[in-house]
Amino acid sequence: MIIDGHVHIGKTEKSERYFTFESYREFAEHNIIGGAVVMPNISNKIKTYDLNYDLLEGASKYKNSKFKYFPFILIDPFEKIICQQIKRYSKDIYGLKYHPSINQVEISHKELQPFIQKAKIYQIPILVHCGRNSFSDIKYVIEACKQNPDVNFIAAHLGGNATDLIEQAILKISVNKNLNNLYLDTSAVKLPWLIELAVEKLGFDKIIFGSDEPYADLRIAKYCVELCNIDRRGAILSKNISKLLKVESDENTNIKSKSNKQI
């Protein structure tokens, strides 16, 4: 089963394009996707706690569905009540999502420690947006990994969200050899050679497939991985994220290599 490791669900003020649980399922299954890590679309009008509640309620309707949803709820340093939400819905939450540039607080800041401790208690990963905003720099994710070796972190967008930043992020991570708790997702990445570089420098077991729908295109994201000249493509498409989610996976997928051999 291929799992899309980075999907936003719900309406947003940022774009007219958005997905409901049902519309994403239909779109994903058409593209041979069997499950997705989902998180709310951040809103200027709705509190993060309420966005999380709506996400969990929507995902609950698909618990017995063949298509699998894995909710990651948003954390906000200014809404500490979300810590109580994590505890209350711990059985339904598969991970946490943090967007430093929106909250203007880096992931390694002390204000995020209550949430990181909850991730440690419930053994769930934290997905962190990375990009050009200074608060979203990969160096803070690296710091958080070092400060919290028992918590798994996923740096979104290959740690940079832009070609130059991705190259820099891969280099910074590669010189820190003991970051066993740091992973990178491929969301919004459109250049196969960047994924190849990440695999070469960090190992195939540290890279997770993701699309960043609706802000990027699932079809392009999947094709980008297909074009890569790498081994163990199935691990990137399913096994690595399944390990973090603690769900069963099958590394054999329907994705084919350039020689048309199933991998």
C-alpha positions as CSV (number, residue, x, y, z in Angstrom):
1,M,0.0,0.0,0.0
2,I,1.4,3.4,-1.0
3,I,0.9,6.0,1.7
4,D,0.8,9.8,0.9
5,G,2.7,11.1,4.0
6,H,1.5,14.8,3.7
7,V,-2.0,15.8,2.9
8,H,-4.1,18.8,4.1
9,I,-7.9,18.3,4.5
10,G,-10.5,21.0,4.7
11,K,-11.3,24.4,3.2
12,T,-8.6,27.1,3.4
13,E,-8.5,30.9,2.8
14,K,-5.2,30.3,0.9
15,S,-6.6,28.5,-2.1
16,E,-9.8,27.6,-3.8
17,R,-8.6,24.0,-4.3
18,Y,-9.2,21.8,-1.3
19,F,-10.1,18.2,-0.3
20,T,-12.7,16.6,1.9
21,F,-12.0,13.1,3.2
22,E,-14.2,11.6,0.5
23,S,-12.9,13.7,-2.4
24,Y,-9.2,12.9,-1.5
25,R,-10.0,9.2,-1.1
26,E,-11.5,9.1,-4.6
27,F,-8.6,11.0,-6.1
28,A,-5.9,9.0,-4.3
29,E,-7.4,5.6,-5.1
30,H,-7.4,6.5,-8.8
31,N,-3.7,7.1,-8.4
32,I,-3.0,3.8,-6.6
33,I,-2.7,5.3,-3.2
34,G,-4.1,3.3,-0.3
35,G,-3.7,5.7,2.7
36,A,-2.7,9.1,3.8
37,V,-1.3,11.1,6.6
38,V,-3.8,14.0,7.0
39,M,-3.7,17.3,8.9
40,P,-6.0,20.3,9.0
41,N,-5.7,23.2,6.7
42,I,-4.6,26.2,9.0
43,S,-7.3,28.8,9.1
44,N,-7.3,32.5,10.2
45,K,-10.9,32.2,11.3
46,I,-11.0,28.9,13.2
47,K,-9.0,28.0,16.3
48,T,-6.4,25.2,15.9
49,Y,-8.1,23.1,18.6
50,D,-11.4,23.1,16.7
51,L,-9.6,22.3,13.4
52,N,-8.1,19.3,15.1
53,Y,-11.5,18.2,16.4
54,D,-13.1,18.4,13.0
55,L,-10.2,16.4,11.5
56,L,-10.4,13.6,14.1
57,E,-14.2,13.4,13.7
58,G,-13.9,13.2,9.9
59,A,-11.2,10.5,10.0
60,S,-13.2,8.4,12.5
61,K,-15.8,7.7,9.8
62,Y,-13.1,5.8,7.8
63,K,-11.8,3.6,10.6
64,N,-13.2,0.5,9.0
65,S,-12.6,1.7,5.4
66,K,-10.2,-0.1,3.0
67,F,-8.6,3.4,2.5
68,K,-6.7,4.3,5.6
69,Y,-6.4,7.8,7.1
70,F,-3.7,8.6,9.7
71,P,-4.5,12.0,11.5
72,F,-1.7,14.3,12.5
73,I,-3.2,17.2,14.6
74,L,-1.8,20.7,14.5
75,I,0.1,22.0,17.5
76,D,0.2,25.7,18.5
77,P,2.5,27.1,21.2
78,F,-0.3,29.6,22.0
79,E,-3.0,27.0,22.5
80,K,-1.7,24.8,25.3
81,I,-5.1,23.2,25.6
82,I,-4.1,21.1,22.6
83,C,-1.9,19.1,25.0
84,Q,-5.1,18.0,26.7
85,Q,-6.6,17.2,23.3
86,I,-3.6,15.0,22.5
87,K,-4.2,13.1,25.8
88,R,-7.9,12.8,25.3
89,Y,-7.7,11.5,21.7
90,S,-4.3,9.7,22.0
91,K,-5.8,6.5,20.5
92,D,-6.9,8.3,17.4
93,I,-3.8,10.5,16.8
94,Y,-0.9,9.1,14.7
95,G,1.3,12.2,14.9
96,L,1.6,16.0,15.3
97,K,2.1,18.8,12.7
98,Y,3.9,22.1,13.4
99,H,4.3,25.1,11.1
100,P,7.0,27.4,12.6
101,S,6.6,30.2,10.1
102,I,2.9,30.6,10.8
103,N,3.4,30.6,14.6
104,Q,6.7,32.5,14.4
105,V,8.3,30.2,17.0
106,E,11.0,27.6,16.1
107,I,10.4,23.9,16.9
108,S,13.3,23.8,19.3
109,H,11.9,26.6,21.4
110,K,11.0,25.9,25.0
111,E,7.3,26.8,24.2
112,L,7.1,23.6,22.1
113,Q,8.4,21.3,24.8
114,P,5.0,20.4,26.3
115,F,3.9,19.1,22.9
116,I,7.2,17.3,22.3
117,Q,6.8,15.6,25.6
118,K,3.3,14.4,24.6
119,A,4.8,13.0,21.4
120,K,7.4,11.1,23.6
121,I,4.7,9.8,25.9
122,Y,2.5,8.5,23.1
123,Q,5.4,7.6,20.8
124,I,4.1,9.5,17.8
125,P,6.2,11.6,15.3
126,I,6.2,15.3,14.8
127,L,6.0,16.6,11.2
128,V,7.7,20.1,10.9
129,H,7.3,22.5,8.0
130,C,10.6,23.7,6.6
131,G,11.1,26.6,4.2
132,R,12.6,30.0,3.7
133,N,11.2,31.7,6.7
134,S,13.9,31.9,9.4
135,F,11.8,30.1,11.9
136,S,11.4,27.2,9.5
137,D,15.1,26.6,9.0
138,I,16.3,22.9,9.2
139,K,18.8,23.9,11.9
140,Y,16.0,24.1,14.5
141,V,14.7,20.7,13.6
142,I,18.2,19.3,14.0
143,E,18.4,21.1,17.4
144,A,15.0,19.6,18.5
145,C,16.2,16.1,17.4
146,K,19.3,16.4,19.5
147,Q,17.4,17.8,22.5
148,N,14.8,15.0,22.2
149,P,16.5,11.8,21.0
150,D,13.4,9.7,22.0
151,V,11.1,11.6,19.7
152,N,10.9,11.1,15.9
153,F,10.8,14.2,13.7
154,I,9.9,14.5,10.0
155,A,11.3,17.5,8.2
156,A,8.7,18.4,5.5
157,H,9.7,19.3,1.9
158,L,13.1,17.5,2.2
159,G,14.0,20.0,4.8
160,G,13.9,23.1,2.7
161,N,11.0,23.5,0.2
162,A,13.4,25.1,-2.4
163,T,16.3,23.6,-4.3
164,D,19.1,25.5,-2.6
165,L,17.6,25.1,0.9
166,I,17.1,21.3,0.3
167,E,20.7,20.9,-0.7
168,Q,21.8,22.8,2.3
169,A,19.5,20.8,4.6
170,I,20.8,17.5,3.3
171,L,24.4,18.6,3.9
172,K,23.6,19.9,7.4
173,I,21.9,16.6,8.3
174,S,24.6,14.4,6.7
175,V,27.3,15.9,8.9
176,N,25.3,15.1,12.1
177,K,25.8,11.4,12.0
178,N,23.7,10.5,15.1
179,L,20.4,12.0,14.1
180,N,18.6,8.6,14.1
181,N,15.3,10.3,14.9
182,L,15.2,12.6,11.9
183,Y,13.3,11.8,8.7
184,L,12.5,13.9,5.6
185,D,9.4,13.8,3.4
186,T,9.3,14.5,-0.3
187,S,6.2,16.7,-0.3
188,A,6.2,19.5,-2.9
189,V,9.5,18.3,-4.3
190,K,9.4,18.3,-8.1
191,L,13.1,17.3,-9.0
192,P,13.9,13.6,-8.8
193,W,17.6,14.3,-8.4
194,L,17.0,16.0,-5.0
195,I,15.3,12.8,-3.8
196,E,18.3,10.8,-5.2
197,L,20.7,13.1,-3.3
198,A,18.8,12.7,-0.1
199,V,18.8,8.9,-0.5
200,E,22.6,8.9,-1.3
201,K,23.6,11.1,1.7
202,L,21.0,10.0,4.3
203,G,19.9,6.5,3.3
204,F,16.6,5.2,1.8
205,D,15.2,4.5,5.2
206,K,15.1,8.2,6.1
207,I,13.0,9.4,3.2
208,I,9.2,9.4,3.2
209,F,6.9,10.0,0.2
210,G,4.4,12.9,0.5
211,S,2.5,15.2,-1.8
212,D,1.5,18.3,0.1
213,E,-2.0,18.3,-1.5
214,P,-3.7,20.6,-2.2
215,Y,-0.7,22.9,-2.5
216,A,1.2,20.5,-4.7
217,D,0.1,17.7,-7.0
218,L,-0.1,14.0,-5.9
219,R,0.4,12.8,-9.4
220,I,3.6,14.8,-9.9
221,A,4.9,13.8,-6.5
222,K,4.4,10.1,-7.2
223,Y,5.9,10.4,-10.7
224,C,8.9,12.2,-9.2
225,V,9.7,9.2,-7.0
226,E,9.1,6.8,-10.0
227,L,11.7,8.7,-12.0
228,C,14.4,8.3,-9.3
229,N,17.3,6.0,-10.0
230,I,17.2,4.5,-6.5
231,D,16.8,1.1,-4.8
232,R,14.1,0.3,-2.3
233,R,11.6,2.7,-3.8
234,G,8.9,0.8,-2.0
235,A,10.4,1.7,1.4
236,I,10.0,5.4,0.5
237,L,6.5,4.9,-0.7
238,S,5.2,3.0,2.2
239,K,7.5,1.1,4.6
240,N,9.3,4.1,6.2
241,I,6.1,6.0,7.1
242,S,4.4,2.8,8.2
243,K,7.2,2.2,10.7
244,L,6.7,5.6,12.3
245,L,2.9,5.1,12.3
246,K,3.3,1.6,13.8
247,V,1.1,0.0,11.2
248,E,1.7,-3.0,9.0
249,S,3.1,-2.4,5.5
250,D,4.1,-4.2,2.4
251,E,7.1,-2.7,0.7
252,N,6.1,-4.3,-2.6
253,T,4.0,-1.7,-4.5
254,N,2.4,-1.3,-7.9
255,I,5.0,1.3,-8.8
256,K,7.2,0.1,-11.7
257,S,10.8,1.0,-12.5
258,K,11.9,2.3,-15.9
259,S,12.4,-1.3,-17.0
260,N,8.8,-2.1,-16.0
261,K,9.8,-4.5,-13.3
262,Q,7.7,-4.3,-10.2
263,I,9.8,-3.2,-7.2
